[in-house]
Amino acid sequence: MKLIGAIERLEQMCSVRADTSALPADLTGALSSAAALRAFIAAGEADLARRLAEASSFPEAALAESTRDTLSTASKTIERSRTLEDTPTLADALNDAAVTPGHVDAVTRSAKPLDDDQRRRLLERVESLVGVAAHATVEQFSRRLRTEVNRISSDDGIDRLERQQRATSLSTWVDVEGMWNVRGRFDPVSGVSLNAALDHAVEQLFAESVPETCPSDPVEKQKHLRALAFSRLILGTAGTARRGRPEFVAAIDVAAGPGCGSGHASGSAASGSMGASDVTAGLSVDWPIPVEIPARVLVDLIGDTDVSAVIVRNGVVLHAPGNLNLGRSTRLANRDQRRALRALYRSCAIPSCAVSYNRCKLHHIAWWRHGGRTDLDNLLPVCSHHHHQIHQAGWEVKLDLERRLTVTFPDGTVRNTGPPRRLAA
């Protein structure tokens, strides 16, 4: 993008901001211009940071001082500049606003675990994937990058896991507000168990009530609860919440019918999932693994986890263990219901929301306070943000018998989805 183009986009954004009667199309257009400006500025910032790094012995400090930002943010800017220096085509695309800074940062993150030769090969492939990035979201491009990394690291995943175990780290510090901070990175095998313990602690400690210290914002509220649960787990005051175990749900989708399978086990541990197909029965089996774990390690890990099979077809649960209909006996969904819905949904049920199922609440379609029942066909996984929208912003959601979802917004706009297709997600 040339300077004149950036000025035109800035003028458009300012014009729409000043127009109090701007239509939604005008607003989205202005937001698109704002995103293009961010990309253009990020490209310029990265170029300047690269030149500063060549001229300064401590460029992070110089950059942080000049931008009045943190050393951590300055370090990320310099990392981005190095990625762009090694991928000129990607740098041009960022300057032209064809990609976003998030796409560049995804490349940086993907390259970090690799050795020098592997990193060089990945960046060479990135140069040919700029067209893909230009038409993909950051999340979609990140998935493509993971695929490329897996191809480059074409071992059984053990070497990568060993690198991740060596890279496991934890740091703590006190910030300027006097808050004690903690940040850690863990290998995926440890991460599965740690995350399960944390999720279980939140569920057990705060299912019935939450502390008065909770923020009103639904997203910040969940972060607050996880922080409190983490603290209690570390201090040993979480009680029975300490006994959380990872759970894998084998979602068996029989919608495709006989003859759909390949007749042999398939899947990739590096992709974060294992799969198998039975050509005779026409079953498609998916093991949703939340992180990347080598197959050989996964076999051992499953011995220490709970594995349950749920059979689904076209949004309907045909079989699942346990009691799926609790009526008015309790407001809270049980583990059996959560497991069954996990087999149907990878993420929040609201269209285009990518928040994982593990971070979702189970919402009563017919509200509990209005006599709704805690039955499977009245429960829908939604993230904290969209749960707030439903309860506070006037969103209406309905499900039919095949779990086709209808969302009606306060302005009368309606969005519909078909039955959840977890395995196709």
VEXZA-656106 format. One record per residue (C-alpha): x, y, z. Coordinates in steps of 0.5 Angstrom, whole numbers, padded with zeros to 4 digits, always signed. Layout:
BEGIN
XYZ
...
//
This chain:
BEGIN
+0000+0000+0000
+0003+0007-0002
+0002+0013+0003
-0004+0016-0001
-0008+0009+0000
-0007+0009+0007
-0009+0017+0007
-0015+0015+0003
-0017+0009+0008
-0016+0014+0014
-0020+0019+0011
-0026+0014+0010
-0025+0012+0017
-0025+0019+0020
-0031+0020+0016
-0035+0014+0018
-0034+0016+0025
-0036+0023+0025
-0043+0020+0021
-0047+0018+0027
-0052+0016+0022
-0048+0011+0018
-0050+0004+0016
-0048-0002+0018
-0044-0003+0011
-0041+0004+0012
-0038+0001+0019
-0036-0005+0017
-0032-0002+0011
-0029+0003+0016
-0027-0003+0020
-0024-0006+0014
-0020+0000+0013
-0018+0001+0020
-0015-0007+0019
-0011-0005+0013
-0008+0001+0017
-0006-0003+0022
-0003-0008+0017
+0001-0002+0014
+0003+0001+0020
+0006-0006+0023
+0010-0007+0016
+0013+0000+0017
+0014-0001+0025
+0017-0008+0023
+0022-0005+0018
+0024+0001+0023
+0025-0004+0029
+0030-0009+0024
+0034-0003+0023
+0034-0001+0030
+0036-0008+0032
+0042-0007+0027
+0044-0001+0030
+0043-0002+0038
+0046-0007+0043
+0040-0007+0046
+0034-0006+0041
+0028-0008+0046
+0030-0003+0051
+0031+0002+0046
+0024+0000+0042
+0020+0000+0049
+0023+0007+0051
+0021+0010+0044
+0014+0007+0044
+0013+0007+0052
+0011+0000+0052
+0014-0006+0055
+0020-0010+0054
+0016-0016+0052
+0012-0012+0047
+0018-0010+0044
+0021-0016+0044
+0015-0019+0040
+0016-0013+0035
+0023-0015+0033
+0021-0022+0033
+0016-0020+0027
+0021-0016+0024
+0026-0022+0023
+0020-0026+0021
+0019-0021+0015
+0026-0020+0014
+0026-0028+0012
+0020-0028+0008
+0020-0022+0003
+0013-0024+0000
+0010-0024+0006
+0013-0017+0008
+0010-0014+0002
+0003-0018+0003
+0003-0014+0010
+0005-0008+0007
-0001-0008+0002
-0005-0010+0008
-0007-0017+0004
-0005-0020+0011
-0005-0018+0018
+0000-0018+0023
-0003-0024+0026
-0001-0028+0020
+0006-0026+0021
+0006-0028+0028
+0003-0034+0027
+0009-0036+0023
+0014-0033+0028
+0010-0038+0033
+0011-0044+0028
+0018-0043+0027
+0020-0043+0034
+0020-0050+0036
+0024-0052+0030
+0032-0052+0029
+0035-0048+0024
+0035-0052+0018
+0027-0054+0019
+0026-0046+0020
+0029-0045+0014
+0025-0050+0010
+0018-0047+0014
+0020-0040+0012
+0021-0042+0004
+0014-0046+0004
+0011-0040+0008
+0013-0035+0002
+0009-0040-0003
+0003-0040+0002
+0002-0032+0002
-0004-0033-0003
-0007-0038+0002
-0006-0033+0008
-0009-0027+0004
-0016-0031+0004
-0015-0035+0011
-0017-0032+0018
-0011-0033+0023
-0013-0039+0026
-0014-0042+0019
-0007-0040+0017
-0004-0043+0024
-0007-0050+0022
-0004-0050+0015
+0002-0048+0018
+0002-0054+0023
+0001-0058+0018
+0007-0056+0014
+0011-0056+0021
+0009-0063+0022
+0011-0065+0015
+0018-0062+0016
+0018-0066+0023
+0016-0072+0020
+0018-0077+0025
+0013-0080+0030
+0013-0074+0034
+0017-0076+0040
+0023-0072+0038
+0018-0066+0038
+0015-0068+0045
+0022-0068+0048
+0024-0061+0045
+0017-0059+0048
+0019-0062+0055
+0026-0059+0055
+0022-0052+0053
+0018-0053+0059
+0019-0047+0063
+0015-0042+0069
+0017-0035+0070
+0014-0031+0076
+0015-0023+0077
+0011-0017+0081
+0009-0012+0076
+0008-0004+0077
+0002-0005+0080
+0004-0010+0086
+0001-0016+0082
+0004-0023+0083
+0005-0025+0076
+0006-0032+0073
+0007-0035+0066
+0009-0042+0064
+0009-0046+0058
+0008-0054+0058
+0009-0060+0054
+0003-0063+0051
+0003-0069+0056
+0003-0065+0062
-0001-0060+0059
-0007-0065+0058
-0007-0067+0066
-0006-0060+0068
-0012-0057+0064
-0016-0062+0066
-0015-0061+0074
-0016-0054+0073
-0022-0054+0069
-0025-0059+0074
-0023-0055+0080
-0027-0049+0077
-0033-0053+0076
-0033-0056+0083
-0031-0050+0087
-0035-0045+0083
-0041-0049+0080
-0046-0046+0085
-0044-0039+0087
-0038-0035+0085
-0034-0030+0090
-0036-0023+0090
-0029-0021+0087
-0032-0023+0080
-0031-0018+0075
-0038-0017+0071
-0035-0018+0064
-0036-0025+0062
-0030-0027+0059
-0026-0023+0065
-0030-0027+0070
-0028-0034+0067
-0021-0032+0067
-0022-0029+0075
-0025-0036+0077
-0019-0040+0073
-0014-0036+0077
-0017-0037+0084
-0018-0045+0082
-0010-0045+0080
-0009-0041+0087
-0013-0046+0091
-0010-0052+0087
-0002-0050+0088
-0004-0048+0096
-0007-0055+0097
-0014-0052+0099
-0018-0054+0093
-0021-0060+0097
-0024-0066+0092
-0023-0061+0086
-0016-0064+0086
-0018-0071+0083
-0019-0068+0076
-0017-0073+0070
-0017-0072+0063
-0023-0075+0059
-0023-0077+0052
-0029-0078+0048
-0030-0082+0042
-0035-0079+0038
-0038-0084+0033
-0041-0081+0027
-0046-0086+0023
-0049-0081+0019
-0044-0083+0013
-0047-0090+0012
-0044-0096+0010
-0038-0096+0005
-0036-0089+0007
-0029-0091+0011
-0023-0093+0009
-0022-0100+0012
-0016-0098+0016
-0014-0094+0022
-0012-0087+0020
-0010-0080+0023
-0004-0076+0026
-0002-0075+0033
+0002-0069+0031
-0005-0066+0028
-0008-0067+0035
-0013-0072+0034
-0013-0080+0032
-0018-0083+0028
-0021-0089+0025
-0026-0092+0020
-0030-0098+0020
-0032-0100+0013
-0036-0105+0014
-0040-0102+0020
-0040-0095+0016
-0037-0092+0022
-0033-0085+0023
-0029-0085+0030
-0026-0079+0032
-0022-0078+0038
-0021-0071+0040
-0015-0070+0043
-0014-0062+0045
-0006-0062+0044
-0001-0065+0040
+0001-0072+0043
+0005-0077+0039
+0001-0083+0038
+0006-0088+0042
+0005-0083+0048
-0002-0083+0047
-0003-0090+0048
+0000-0090+0055
-0003-0083+0057
-0010-0086+0055
-0009-0091+0061
-0009-0086+0066
-0015-0082+0063
-0023-0083+0062
-0025-0086+0055
-0032-0086+0053
-0036-0087+0047
-0042-0083+0044
-0045-0085+0038
-0049-0079+0034
-0052-0078+0027
-0054-0072+0024
-0054-0068+0031
-0058-0073+0035
-0054-0077+0040
-0056-0084+0039
-0052-0087+0045
-0048-0084+0051
-0047-0087+0058
-0050-0084+0064
-0057-0080+0065
-0058-0075+0060
-0064-0072+0062
-0065-0069+0069
-0071-0065+0069
-0072-0060+0074
-0068-0064+0079
-0062-0060+0078
-0060-0054+0075
-0053-0056+0073
-0051-0061+0068
-0048-0067+0070
-0042-0070+0067
-0046-0075+0062
-0049-0069+0059
-0043-0065+0058
-0039-0072+0055
-0045-0073+0050
-0045-0065+0048
-0038-0066+0047
-0039-0071+0042
-0043-0066+0038
-0039-0060+0038
-0032-0058+0038
-0033-0051+0040
-0039-0045+0042
-0045-0047+0038
-0046-0040+0036
-0044-0039+0028
-0037-0037+0027
-0035-0037+0034
-0028-0041+0035
-0028-0042+0043
-0027-0049+0044
-0032-0053+0048
-0028-0054+0054
-0029-0046+0055
-0036-0046+0054
-0042-0046+0059
-0048-0050+0058
-0054-0046+0057
-0061-0048+0058
-0065-0046+0051
-0072-0046+0055
-0069-0042+0061
-0068-0045+0068
-0071-0039+0071
-0077-0040+0067
-0078-0047+0068
-0073-0050+0063
-0071-0057+0064
-0064-0060+0065
-0065-0065+0059
-0060-0066+0054
-0065-0063+0048
-0065-0056+0052
-0058-0055+0053
-0053-0052+0048
-0045-0050+0049
-0044-0043+0049
-0038-0039+0050
-0038-0034+0056
-0039-0028+0051
-0045-0031+0048
-0048-0033+0054
-0048-0026+0056
-0051-0024+0050
-0057-0029+0050
-0058-0027+0058
-0057-0019+0057
-0057-0017+0050
-0063-0020+0048
-0061-0026+0043
-0066-0031+0042
-0064-0038+0041
-0068-0044+0039
-0066-0052+0037
-0071-0056+0033
-0071-0064+0034
-0064-0065+0030
-0061-0059+0034
-0061-0054+0028
-0060-0048+0031
-0064-0041+0030
-0061-0035+0033
-0065-0028+0033
-0062-0022+0034
-0065-0016+0037
-0066-0012+0031
-0070-0018+0028
-0064-0021+0024
-0064-0029+0024
-0058-0034+0023
-0059-0041+0022
-0055-0047+0022
-0055-0054+0020
-0054-0060+0025
-0048-0060+0029
-0042-0064+0025
-0037-0064+0030
-0033-0069+0025
-0033-0064+0020
-0031-0058+0023
//
